[in-house]
Amino acid sequence: MDGIIKDIVLTDKSFLLLLKNQYTFHVESGLTKTEIKHWVELFFGVKVMAVNSHRLPGKVKRMGPIRGHTMRYRRMIITLQPGYSIPPIVKKTT
């Protein structure tokens, strides 16, 4: 999960989407919808009904007189077929 999915989005809207069997992830910006769909189906063992995505803008960062942008990323909203779900992912802390 390190290379494809960067992290899980935990916002008010993403919690409401969980009731509709939709999961929200940040993924690498170069991936296509079909690549994400196949990867989620293989990794989690679920059937994906739809994949929606949008690119979020990078933030402006400055170091002295030089202005730059942080890297853009893509947010994917994955809709699963009824009867399927993704188990919660828990990070281990030591």
C-alpha positions in Angstrom: 0.0 0.0 0.0 3.0 2.3 0.2 3.4 2.9 -3.5 -0.2 3.2 -4.7 -2.3 4.6 -1.9 -0.7 7.4 0.1 -3.3 7.6 2.8 -6.9 7.4 3.7 -9.0 10.6 3.8 -10.7 11.1 7.1 -13.0 14.1 6.8 -16.7 14.7 7.6 -17.6 14.1 3.9 -15.6 10.8 3.7 -17.4 9.5 6.9 -20.8 10.3 5.2 -19.6 8.5 2.1 -18.8 5.3 4.1 -22.6 5.0 4.7 -23.0 4.7 0.9 -20.2 2.1 0.7 -17.7 4.6 -0.8 -14.1 4.9 0.4 -11.8 7.9 -0.1 -8.1 7.6 -0.7 -5.2 9.9 -1.7 -3.2 8.2 -4.4 -0.3 9.1 -6.7 -1.2 11.6 -9.3 0.1 9.6 -12.3 -2.3 6.6 -11.9 -5.4 6.1 -14.0 -8.8 5.1 -12.8 -8.6 1.6 -14.3 -5.2 1.0 -12.6 -6.6 2.0 -9.2 -9.7 -0.2 -9.8 -7.7 -3.3 -10.6 -5.3 -2.7 -7.7 -8.1 -2.3 -5.1 -9.9 -5.4 -6.4 -6.7 -7.5 -6.1 -5.4 -6.1 -2.8 -8.6 -6.0 -0.8 -10.5 -8.8 -2.6 -13.6 -6.7 -3.4 -15.6 -5.7 -6.5 -15.5 -2.1 -7.5 -18.5 -0.6 -9.1 -17.2 2.9 -9.8 -14.1 5.1 -9.4 -14.3 8.9 -9.2 -11.3 11.1 -9.0 -10.2 14.7 -8.8 -6.9 16.5 -8.5 -6.3 18.7 -5.6 -4.0 21.8 -6.1 -0.6 21.9 -4.6 0.1 24.4 -1.9 2.4 27.4 -2.5 5.7 27.3 -0.5 8.4 29.9 -0.2 12.0 29.8 0.7 13.3 33.3 0.7 12.7 34.9 -2.7 12.0 31.5 -4.4 8.4 30.4 -4.7 7.4 26.9 -5.5 4.6 24.4 -5.2 4.2 21.2 -3.2 3.4 18.1 -5.2 -0.2 17.7 -6.4 -2.0 14.5 -5.6 -5.2 12.8 -6.7 -8.2 11.9 -4.5 -10.1 8.8 -5.4 -13.6 7.9 -4.3 -14.1 4.2 -4.8 -17.7 2.8 -4.8 -17.9 -0.9 -3.9 -20.7 -3.2 -5.0 -23.3 -4.1 -2.3 -22.1 -6.8 0.1 -18.4 -5.8 -0.1 -16.5 -3.7 2.4 -12.9 -2.8 3.1 -11.7 -3.6 6.6 -10.3 -0.7 8.7 -6.6 -0.2 8.3 -4.9 0.3 11.6 -1.3 1.6 11.9 0.8 0.0 14.6 2.5 2.4 16.9 5.5 1.4 19.0 
